[in-house]
Every structure is written in C-alpha cells, then in structure tokens.
Amino acid sequence: MALANFTGGPEFLLLGLVDGADPHPLLFLLFLGVYLLNALGNLSMVVLVRSHGALCSPMYYFLGHLSLVDVCFTTVTVPRLLAVLLHPGQAVSFQACFAQMYFFVALGITESYLLAAMSYDRAVAVCWPLHYSAVVTPARCTALVAASWAVAHLHSLLHTLLISALSYPHVAPVPHFFCDMTVMLSLATSDTSSAETAIFSEGLAVVLTPLLLVSVSYALILLAVLAVRSAGGRRRAFSTCSAHLVVVSLFFGSVLSVYFRPSSAYSARYDRLASVVYAVVTPTLNPFIYSLRNKEVKGALKRGVRWRGAPQEV
C-alpha cells in the first residue's frame, strides 16, 4: 500500500489551527511575530556559541545544538501554519505531508535528548564540580549530540514508514495545521492496531528515556541545592532550575498527552492547542530561559554589539 500511496497519491487538506474557512489575519501576525522572535533568539545563540571563545564549555555546546534544532523544529510547521491562517484548506501532497511528519518527529526527539544531555551536564556541574572536566569531556559531548540525532532519525523513520503504509481516502481533510502522527492515524481507513502497538511501545521507550534522565538529573540537583547553607545561593539555584523545569515540563507534558493515548481518545481541538505548546512556544522560550538569562551569554552579546557598533579603522 505504501508504494500505491507514493505513486497514486492521496491528497490532504490542512484545515489549520481554527475551525472554519475564514482567514485569521490577527493570528497570522501573532504567529509571525513569535516565529521571528524564535528565529532571532535561536540563531543569535548559534552565532554567539560559534563565534565567542568564552562560550566554549560543554553547556554552551549543547545550547548551540538545541538552538539550531529549535529554529529548524518551528520552521517545519510554522510557515505552513501561517499560510493556512490566511488560506484555510490548503492541499498538501502525500509526499510533502509525510516528509513534514518525518522531520517534525526527528527534530522533536532530538530536542528531548538534547534537553536530557543538558540536564546531565548541569547535574555533574552542581553535584560533582571537582570531577566535571574529567566526566564531561569534549568527546563525550560529541557522542551525546551524535546519539541524539541518530536515535531521533531512526525513530522518526520507523514511525513514518509504519503510518505511510496505511490506506487513506483520496482526499482527506486534516483537522490540524501540520501532518501529525495522531491525525494521520485517525484518518487511516485500514486497520491501525499493529501500527499503534509498535508506535506506542517503541515510542514510549524513546520518549521516556530522556524524560527519566531529566528527572533523575534535576532530583540530584535539588538534593545538592538543599545541602547549600547560603540562603542566597539556594535562591539563585532554585530560580534557574525552576525556569528550566517549567520549559521541560511544558515540552514533555504536552508531548506525552498528545502521543501516548489510544486513537479513540483523539481530540482535534486539544491536539492543536497542545501542539502549539511544544512545537512553537517551548522552542521560542528556550533561548531566553536557558541562555539569555546567563551572565556570560549577555556579556558576549554586549561585546558583539559594541564591536559591530564601533567605528572601523581604514
């Protein structure tokens, strides 16, 4: 059936974020502003990490990759969302729909593993500061990032192949602003039980692994912070960790609520709202929560602005 899908080609009609056939220019401007803010924040972090020698520690290495993933993650869905807000019911080919699904899932899983790597880095820095340089080595950081990308793309390939092999109507309305896995499963006209079983079991392991690593890391950080005698030191640590935990909770909470439930419990309205949280809001907040509140990052940004604003000698 997969070959017939690729050659014959069902067509999908994206209905967008809001029900109805009317354009929504105000929502278009809102999401355009969020997307531009996302691109500015994340691309600024990528440039800062690569161009400033002061930001060469493992933490900033992970931040640079997270920012790159975040800007790509939103680029997979938001431009299509903007188009659908102005012109609802846009037709998308079978190939374009599943290509979008593949990259969306791959980048989302990569983000979850990078969040886990960053929490591991912070846990070692807070709990075992004297052993930090021996434990978090450049080679280990590279291996963690490479493993994040590899696991994510293999996971996405499996899910995309399983769902694309199902049967679909020749023309199918998609009550979403992108081709999401849960939506495509609900649209399938063939039996989805085997695909759902494989996706749920394998996907649960892939998604819960970084969530477990994040939970253990922040539990260790919490225990270490509670052992600090200085009230000011505890306050600063809790302030930073609480902001990180809010972003991690938003991301993993919305992902688990959307993907790990049976298709019979599918709700188009809830899924669209939850998808905005993990696909748009969280990637936009990440550079500000993780990076721009950091004194070293702000110092590097100010030096970069002063250098560009200084008159150049001829």
Sine and cosine of phi, psi and omega as CSV:
sin_phi,cos_phi,sin_psi,cos_psi,sin_omega,cos_omega
0.00,0.00,-0.50,0.86,-0.02,-1.00
-0.88,0.47,-0.67,0.74,0.00,-1.00
-0.90,0.43,-0.65,0.76,0.04,-1.00
-0.90,0.44,-0.60,0.80,0.04,-1.00
-0.89,0.46,-0.68,0.74,-0.05,-1.00
-0.96,0.29,-0.51,0.86,-0.04,-1.00
-1.00,-0.03,-0.75,0.66,0.00,-1.00
-0.96,0.27,-0.73,0.68,0.16,-0.99
0.97,0.24,1.00,-0.07,0.25,-0.97
-0.90,0.43,0.36,-0.93,0.01,-1.00
-0.86,-0.50,0.66,-0.75,-0.04,-1.00
-0.92,-0.39,0.66,-0.75,0.00,-1.00
-0.94,-0.34,0.94,-0.33,0.01,-1.00
-0.96,0.27,0.87,-0.50,-0.03,-1.00
-1.00,0.03,-0.28,0.96,0.10,-0.99
0.99,-0.10,-0.20,-0.98,-0.07,-1.00
-0.98,0.18,-0.51,0.86,-0.09,-1.00
-0.87,-0.50,0.63,-0.77,0.03,-1.00
-0.92,0.38,0.49,-0.87,0.03,-1.00
0.94,-0.33,0.29,-0.96,-0.05,-1.00
-0.98,-0.19,0.11,0.99,-0.03,-1.00
-1.00,0.09,0.57,-0.82,0.10,-0.99
-0.94,0.33,0.40,-0.92,-0.02,-1.00
-0.77,-0.64,0.99,0.17,-0.07,-1.00
-0.90,0.44,-0.54,0.84,0.00,-1.00
-0.93,0.37,-0.68,0.74,0.08,-1.00
-0.91,0.42,-0.59,0.81,0.06,-1.00
-0.85,0.52,-0.73,0.68,-0.01,-1.00
-0.91,0.41,-0.61,0.79,0.01,-1.00
-0.89,0.46,-0.77,0.64,-0.04,-1.00
-0.95,0.30,-0.48,0.88,0.11,-0.99
-0.90,0.43,-0.68,0.73,0.05,-1.00
-0.89,0.45,-0.67,0.74,0.03,-1.00
-0.90,0.43,-0.66,0.75,-0.01,-1.00
-0.91,0.42,-0.67,0.74,0.03,-1.00
-0.91,0.41,-0.62,0.78,0.06,-1.00
-0.90,0.44,-0.66,0.75,0.05,-1.00
-0.86,0.50,-0.75,0.66,-0.02,-1.00
-0.89,0.45,-0.68,0.73,0.00,-1.00
-0.89,0.46,-0.76,0.66,-0.04,-1.00
-0.91,0.42,-0.73,0.68,-0.08,-1.00
-0.96,0.28,-0.66,0.75,0.02,-1.00
-0.93,0.37,-0.56,0.83,0.08,-1.00
-0.88,0.47,-0.65,0.76,0.02,-1.00
-0.91,0.40,-0.66,0.75,0.02,-1.00
-0.87,0.50,-0.72,0.70,-0.01,-1.00
-0.91,0.42,-0.70,0.72,-0.01,-1.00
-0.88,0.48,-0.71,0.70,-0.05,-1.00
-0.91,0.42,-0.61,0.79,-0.05,-1.00
-0.99,0.14,-0.37,0.93,-0.12,-0.99
-0.96,-0.28,-0.25,0.97,-0.05,-1.00
-0.93,-0.37,0.84,-0.54,-0.02,-1.00
-0.91,0.41,-0.41,0.91,0.00,-1.00
-0.94,0.35,-0.34,0.94,-0.04,-1.00
-0.97,-0.26,0.82,0.57,-0.06,-1.00
-0.93,-0.37,0.13,0.99,0.00,-1.00
-0.97,0.25,0.29,-0.96,0.01,-1.00
-0.82,0.57,-0.59,0.81,-0.01,-1.00
-0.85,0.52,-0.69,0.72,-0.02,-1.00
-0.97,0.24,-0.45,0.89,0.11,-0.99
-0.88,0.47,-0.71,0.70,0.05,-1.00
-0.92,0.40,-0.64,0.77,0.00,-1.00
-0.89,0.46,-0.64,0.77,0.03,-1.00
-0.88,0.47,-0.69,0.72,0.03,-1.00
-0.93,0.36,-0.62,0.78,0.03,-1.00
-0.89,0.46,-0.66,0.75,0.01,-1.00
-0.91,0.42,-0.63,0.77,0.05,-1.00
-0.90,0.44,-0.69,0.72,0.03,-1.00
-0.89,0.45,-0.66,0.75,-0.05,-1.00
-0.89,0.45,-0.69,0.72,-0.02,-1.00
-0.94,0.35,-0.56,0.83,0.08,-1.00
-0.94,0.33,-0.62,0.79,-0.02,-1.00
-0.86,0.50,-0.73,0.68,0.00,-1.00
-0.96,0.28,-0.51,0.86,0.00,-1.00
-0.92,0.39,-0.43,0.90,0.03,-1.00
-0.91,0.42,-0.55,0.83,-0.13,-0.99
-0.90,-0.43,-0.62,0.78,-0.17,-0.98
-0.91,0.41,-0.67,0.74,0.04,-1.00
-0.84,0.54,-0.64,0.77,0.06,-1.00
-0.92,0.39,-0.62,0.78,0.06,-1.00
-0.87,0.50,-0.69,0.72,0.01,-1.00
-0.88,0.48,-0.66,0.75,0.01,-1.00
-0.91,0.41,-0.65,0.76,-0.04,-1.00
-0.95,0.32,-0.50,0.87,0.05,-1.00
-0.90,0.44,-0.52,0.86,0.04,-1.00
-1.00,0.00,-0.54,0.84,-0.04,-1.00
-0.70,-0.71,0.99,0.16,-0.02,-1.00
-0.88,0.48,0.45,-0.89,0.05,-1.00
0.98,0.17,0.49,0.87,0.01,-1.00
-0.94,0.35,0.67,-0.74,0.02,-1.00
-0.99,0.16,0.68,-0.73,0.02,-1.00
-0.78,-0.63,0.74,-0.67,0.01,-1.00
-0.94,0.33,0.29,-0.96,0.02,-1.00
-0.85,0.53,-0.72,0.69,-0.04,-1.00
-0.90,0.44,-0.69,0.72,-0.01,-1.00
-0.92,0.40,-0.61,0.79,-0.02,-1.00
-0.90,0.44,-0.74,0.68,-0.05,-1.00
-0.98,0.18,-0.38,0.92,0.15,-0.99
-0.92,0.39,-0.66,0.75,0.06,-1.00
-0.88,0.47,-0.69,0.72,0.02,-1.00
-0.87,0.50,-0.69,0.72,-0.03,-1.00
-0.86,0.52,-0.78,0.62,-0.05,-1.00
-0.94,0.35,-0.56,0.83,0.02,-1.00
-0.89,0.45,-0.75,0.66,-0.01,-1.00
-0.91,0.41,-0.69,0.72,-0.03,-1.00
-0.88,0.48,-0.71,0.70,-0.02,-1.00
-0.94,0.33,-0.58,0.82,0.04,-1.00
-0.90,0.43,-0.68,0.73,0.02,-1.00
-0.93,0.36,-0.63,0.78,0.07,-1.00
-0.85,0.52,-0.67,0.74,0.02,-1.00
-0.88,0.48,-0.67,0.74,-0.03,-1.00
-0.90,0.44,-0.62,0.78,0.02,-1.00
-0.96,0.27,-0.54,0.84,0.08,-1.00
-0.93,0.38,-0.62,0.79,0.09,-1.00
-0.88,0.48,-0.62,0.78,0.04,-1.00
-0.92,0.40,-0.67,0.74,0.03,-1.00
-0.89,0.46,-0.63,0.78,0.01,-1.00
-0.93,0.38,-0.63,0.78,0.03,-1.00
-0.92,0.38,-0.60,0.80,0.08,-1.00
-0.89,0.47,-0.70,0.72,0.03,-1.00
-0.85,0.52,-0.72,0.70,-0.02,-1.00
-0.93,0.37,-0.60,0.80,0.00,-1.00
-0.90,0.44,-0.69,0.73,0.03,-1.00
-0.90,0.43,-0.66,0.75,-0.03,-1.00
-0.90,0.43,-0.61,0.79,-0.05,-1.00
-0.99,0.10,-0.67,0.75,-0.13,-0.99
-1.00,0.04,-0.55,0.83,-0.02,-1.00
-0.73,-0.68,0.89,0.46,-0.09,-1.00
-0.87,0.48,-0.54,0.84,-0.03,-1.00
-0.95,0.31,-0.38,0.92,-0.02,-1.00
-0.97,-0.23,0.09,1.00,-0.14,-0.99
-0.85,0.53,-0.77,0.64,-0.07,-1.00
-0.92,0.40,-0.44,0.90,0.02,-1.00
-0.99,0.14,-0.47,0.88,-0.05,-1.00
-1.00,0.03,-0.77,0.63,-0.05,-1.00
-1.00,-0.07,0.98,0.19,-0.02,-1.00
-1.00,0.03,0.34,-0.94,0.06,-1.00
-0.84,0.55,-0.63,0.78,0.02,-1.00
-0.90,0.43,-0.65,0.76,0.01,-1.00
-0.93,0.38,-0.62,0.78,0.05,-1.00
-0.88,0.47,-0.70,0.71,0.02,-1.00
-0.89,0.46,-0.65,0.76,0.01,-1.00
-0.91,0.42,-0.64,0.77,0.01,-1.00
-0.90,0.43,-0.68,0.73,0.01,-1.00
-0.92,0.39,-0.70,0.72,0.01,-1.00
-0.89,0.47,-0.65,0.76,0.02,-1.00
-0.91,0.41,-0.60,0.80,0.03,-1.00
-0.87,0.49,-0.74,0.67,0.01,-1.00
-0.91,0.41,-0.69,0.73,-0.08,-1.00
-0.92,0.39,-0.75,0.66,0.00,-1.00
-0.87,0.49,-0.67,0.74,-0.03,-1.00
-0.89,0.46,-0.68,0.73,-0.05,-1.00
-0.96,0.29,-0.58,0.82,0.08,-1.00
-0.92,0.40,-0.68,0.74,0.05,-1.00
-0.87,0.50,-0.73,0.68,-0.02,-1.00
-0.91,0.42,-0.64,0.77,0.02,-1.00
-0.88,0.48,-0.70,0.71,0.01,-1.00
-0.86,0.51,-0.76,0.65,-0.03,-1.00
-0.90,0.43,-0.66,0.75,-0.02,-1.00
-0.91,0.41,-0.67,0.74,0.02,-1.00
-0.90,0.43,-0.67,0.74,-0.01,-1.00
-0.89,0.45,-0.70,0.71,-0.08,-1.00
-0.98,0.22,-0.55,0.83,0.00,-1.00
-0.95,0.32,-0.31,0.95,0.01,-1.00
-0.99,0.17,-0.14,0.99,0.01,-1.00
-0.98,0.22,0.27,-0.96,0.04,-1.00
-1.00,0.00,0.59,-0.81,-0.01,-1.00
-0.71,-0.70,0.42,-0.91,0.12,-0.99
-0.88,0.47,0.38,-0.93,-0.02,-1.00
-0.87,0.48,-0.65,0.76,0.10,-0.99
-0.78,-0.63,0.87,-0.49,-0.09,-1.00
-0.81,-0.59,0.85,-0.52,0.10,-0.99
-0.95,0.30,0.73,-0.68,-0.02,-1.00
-0.95,-0.31,0.95,-0.32,-0.02,-1.00
-0.98,0.21,0.86,0.50,-0.04,-1.00
-0.35,-0.94,0.12,-0.99,0.04,-1.00
-0.98,-0.19,0.05,1.00,0.14,-0.99
-0.41,-0.91,0.16,-0.99,-0.04,-1.00
-1.00,0.09,1.00,-0.04,-0.04,-1.00
-1.00,-0.08,0.40,-0.92,-0.05,-1.00
-0.87,0.49,-0.74,0.67,-0.05,-1.00
-0.89,0.45,-0.61,0.79,0.01,-1.00
-0.91,0.41,-0.71,0.70,-0.04,-1.00
-0.91,0.41,-0.58,0.81,0.07,-1.00
-0.90,0.43,-0.63,0.77,-0.01,-1.00
-0.95,0.33,-0.40,0.92,-0.01,-1.00
-1.00,0.08,-0.31,0.95,-0.09,-1.00
-0.89,0.45,0.64,-0.77,0.02,-1.00
-0.99,-0.13,-0.19,0.98,0.04,-1.00
-0.99,-0.11,0.11,-0.99,-0.02,-1.00
-0.92,0.39,0.79,-0.61,-0.05,-1.00
-0.95,-0.30,0.08,1.00,-0.13,-0.99
-0.89,0.46,-0.69,0.73,-0.01,-1.00
-0.93,0.37,-0.65,0.76,0.03,-1.00
-0.91,0.42,-0.67,0.74,0.01,-1.00
-0.90,0.44,-0.65,0.76,0.00,-1.00
-0.89,0.46,-0.72,0.69,0.00,-1.00
-0.91,0.42,-0.69,0.72,-0.02,-1.00
-0.91,0.41,-0.68,0.73,-0.04,-1.00
-0.92,0.39,-0.72,0.69,-0.06,-1.00
-0.93,0.36,-0.79,0.62,-0.01,-1.00
-0.93,0.38,-0.67,0.74,-0.03,-1.00
-0.91,0.41,-0.61,0.79,0.01,-1.00
-0.88,0.47,-0.67,0.75,0.02,-1.00
-0.90,0.43,-0.68,0.73,-0.04,-1.00
-0.92,0.38,-0.64,0.77,-0.04,-1.00
-0.99,0.16,-0.61,0.79,-0.04,-1.00
-0.95,0.30,-0.42,0.91,0.01,-1.00
-0.87,0.50,-0.81,0.59,0.05,-1.00
-0.90,0.43,-0.56,0.83,0.03,-1.00
-0.89,0.45,-0.65,0.76,0.04,-1.00
-0.90,0.43,-0.68,0.73,0.02,-1.00
-0.89,0.46,-0.67,0.75,0.03,-1.00
-0.89,0.45,-0.70,0.71,-0.03,-1.00
-0.89,0.46,-0.70,0.71,0.01,-1.00
-0.91,0.42,-0.68,0.74,-0.02,-1.00
-0.88,0.48,-0.73,0.69,-0.03,-1.00
-0.96,0.28,-0.43,0.90,0.11,-0.99
-0.91,0.40,-0.67,0.74,0.05,-1.00
-0.91,0.42,-0.66,0.76,0.03,-1.00
-0.89,0.46,-0.68,0.73,0.00,-1.00
-0.87,0.49,-0.69,0.72,0.03,-1.00
-0.89,0.45,-0.64,0.77,0.01,-1.00
-0.92,0.38,-0.63,0.78,-0.01,-1.00
-0.93,0.37,-0.64,0.77,0.01,-1.00
-0.90,0.44,-0.40,0.92,0.03,-1.00
-0.99,0.16,-0.18,0.98,0.01,-1.00
-0.96,0.30,0.75,-0.67,-0.07,-1.00
-0.99,0.16,-0.51,0.86,-0.04,-1.00
-0.96,0.29,0.81,-0.58,0.02,-1.00
-0.92,0.40,-0.60,0.80,0.02,-1.00
-0.91,0.42,-0.65,0.76,0.03,-1.00
-0.91,0.42,-0.65,0.76,0.04,-1.00
-0.90,0.43,-0.64,0.77,-0.01,-1.00
-0.89,0.45,-0.70,0.71,-0.01,-1.00
-0.90,0.44,-0.69,0.73,-0.01,-1.00
-0.91,0.42,-0.68,0.73,0.01,-1.00
-0.91,0.42,-0.59,0.81,0.02,-1.00
-0.88,0.47,-0.73,0.69,0.00,-1.00
-0.92,0.38,-0.73,0.68,-0.05,-1.00
-0.91,0.41,-0.60,0.80,-0.01,-1.00
-0.91,0.42,-0.63,0.77,0.04,-1.00
-0.90,0.44,-0.68,0.74,0.04,-1.00
-0.89,0.46,-0.69,0.73,-0.04,-1.00
-0.92,0.40,-0.54,0.84,0.05,-1.00
-0.88,0.47,-0.72,0.69,-0.01,-1.00
-0.91,0.42,-0.71,0.70,0.00,-1.00
-0.89,0.46,-0.66,0.75,0.00,-1.00
-0.91,0.42,-0.67,0.75,0.04,-1.00
-0.87,0.49,-0.71,0.70,-0.07,-1.00
-0.92,0.40,-0.84,0.54,-0.09,-1.00
-0.94,0.35,-0.60,0.80,0.00,-1.00
-0.89,0.46,-0.72,0.69,0.00,-1.00
-0.93,0.36,-0.61,0.80,0.02,-1.00
-0.90,0.44,-0.73,0.68,-0.02,-1.00
-0.90,0.43,-0.61,0.79,-0.04,-1.00
-0.94,0.34,-0.43,0.90,-0.02,-1.00
-1.00,0.03,-0.72,0.69,-0.22,-0.98
-1.00,-0.08,-0.38,0.93,-0.12,-0.99
-0.93,-0.37,0.91,0.42,0.13,-0.99
-0.45,-0.90,0.41,-0.91,-0.04,-1.00
-0.91,0.41,0.44,-0.90,-0.03,-1.00
-0.90,0.44,-0.37,0.93,0.04,-1.00
-0.91,0.41,-0.38,0.93,0.02,-1.00
-1.00,-0.08,0.24,0.97,-0.05,-1.00
-0.91,0.42,0.73,-0.68,0.07,-1.00
-0.74,-0.67,0.91,-0.41,-0.08,-1.00
-0.88,0.47,-0.69,0.72,-0.05,-1.00
-0.91,0.42,-0.72,0.69,0.00,-1.00
-0.89,0.45,-0.70,0.72,-0.03,-1.00
-0.88,0.48,-0.64,0.77,0.01,-1.00
-0.90,0.43,-0.68,0.73,0.00,-1.00
-0.93,0.38,-0.69,0.72,0.02,-1.00
-0.90,0.43,-0.59,0.81,0.01,-1.00
-0.90,0.43,-0.58,0.82,0.05,-1.00
-0.88,0.47,-0.60,0.80,-0.03,-1.00
-0.89,0.45,-0.81,0.59,-0.10,-0.99
-1.00,0.07,-0.35,0.94,-0.04,-1.00
-0.99,-0.12,-0.34,0.94,-0.06,-1.00
-0.82,-0.57,-0.80,0.60,-0.12,-0.99
-0.93,0.37,-0.79,0.62,-0.06,-1.00
-0.88,0.48,-0.73,0.69,0.04,-1.00
-0.89,0.46,-0.44,0.90,0.04,-1.00
-0.97,0.23,-0.59,0.81,-0.01,-1.00
-0.96,0.26,-0.50,0.86,-0.14,-0.99
-0.78,0.62,-0.77,0.63,-0.04,-1.00
-0.89,0.45,-0.47,0.88,0.00,-1.00
-0.99,0.13,-0.62,0.78,0.00,-1.00
-0.95,0.30,-0.73,0.68,-0.10,-1.00
-1.00,0.07,-0.42,0.91,-0.24,-0.97
-0.84,-0.54,-0.84,0.54,-0.17,-0.99
-0.96,0.28,-0.16,0.99,0.14,-0.99
-1.00,0.07,-0.05,1.00,-0.06,-1.00
-1.00,0.01,0.74,-0.68,-0.06,-1.00
-0.89,0.45,-0.62,0.78,-0.02,-1.00
-0.91,0.41,-0.65,0.76,0.01,-1.00
-0.92,0.39,-0.71,0.71,0.01,-1.00
-0.89,0.45,-0.61,0.80,0.05,-1.00
-0.90,0.43,-0.68,0.73,0.04,-1.00
-0.90,0.44,-0.62,0.78,0.01,-1.00
-0.91,0.41,-0.68,0.73,0.02,-1.00
-0.91,0.42,-0.65,0.76,0.03,-1.00
-0.90,0.44,-0.63,0.78,0.03,-1.00
-0.90,0.43,-0.65,0.76,0.01,-1.00
-0.92,0.39,-0.68,0.74,0.01,-1.00
-0.90,0.44,-0.62,0.78,-0.01,-1.00
-0.91,0.42,-0.65,0.76,-0.02,-1.00
-0.96,0.26,-0.48,0.88,-0.02,-1.00
-0.99,0.10,-0.24,0.97,-0.02,-1.00
-0.96,0.28,0.60,-0.80,0.03,-1.00
-0.91,0.41,0.69,-0.73,-0.03,-1.00
-1.00,0.00,0.71,-0.71,0.03,-1.00
-0.97,0.23,0.67,-0.74,0.03,-1.00
-1.00,0.07,0.00,0.00,0.00,0.00
